[in-house]
Amino acid sequence: MKQTNKEGRIHVVLNPKEKPAPLADGWPEHPEHGVLRKIEEEMDTLIGLSGLKILIRELYAAAYISKKRIEAGIDTRGQMLHMLFTGNPGTGKTTAARLFASMFKRIGLLEKGHFIEAERADLVGEYIGHTAQKTRDLVKKALGGVLFIDEAYSLARGGEKDFGKEAIDTLVKQMEDHQNSFILILAGYPREMAHFLSMNPGLQSRFPIVHHFPDYTTEELLQIADVIAREKNYEIDREGRAVLQAMIEQEKRRAGVRFANGRNVRTLIEKAARRQAIRLMKQTAHSKKELKTLKGEDFQLSQ
């Protein structure tokens, strides 16, 4: 879906329920599109994120056709690729930012394609003028790559007199001065990001790409749990899976919008592994299967 704001700028807002459209016959097999095939293979290893997969394909196609237009002698202006990511914690925002840095380097949109992750402390100084210099220095390091600021709304939490506002104003100026030299990706909770954008009237218009990362479904979180368990050489048995599902659903109800998605699941697996260790310590002998299996009793529903 496309939305047009008051300035007439089109924002891409993807429906997370959309599925990637079938690729046109033949073109993905062309050697020129090996980069896209490689990126989509990497994306296929990630659970969920269907809307992100659509966005990646669209941006790749737009960059490819832009090059062809230039080769054909058509006057073509470069795209603004600064992005806003909204979503709860653990929904894949940082993973997506890293993917974009890699893709844009491989297709030649970014000179270096390096990835810099920053937070409030990396931009906000301790006295007047310090913040602007810190922010300019950070942008300078990011030139040719991607600057990713998670929980960007923290820059606005102190109000008008806080140095965070100075960081926001400096970022806007740097985006103007270095229009196509780096890509800025700001991320955070949806409600807080809306307030953050209100801190500078020129901020929202500089982000043509807005993508929301929905919470994972319970089934997707169970798939993530299986992946995390395999990484640690564990297996979750049938009873353990049933208890884990109940725990996930309980955590989602309790935490609401603060549910940490994949992070919560990793914590649950790690706790279960510790409980399994306590359980197995009571035995004198251990089979390989026992050492690898997480059972229902290793997961514990809180009351």
Secondary structure by P-SEA (a helix, b strand, c coil): ccccccccbbbbbbccccccccccccccccccaaaaaaaaaaaaacccaaaaaaaaaaaaaaaaaaaaaaaaccbbbbbbccccccccccccaaaaaaaaaaaaaaacccccbbbbbbccccccccccaaaaaaaaaaaaaaccbbbbbcccccccccccccaaaaaaaaaaaaaaaacccbbbbbbccaaaaaaaaaccccccccccbbbbbccccaaaaaaaaaaaaaaacccccaaaaaaaaaaaaaaaaaacccccaaaaaaaaaaaaaaaaaaaaccccccccccccccccccccccc
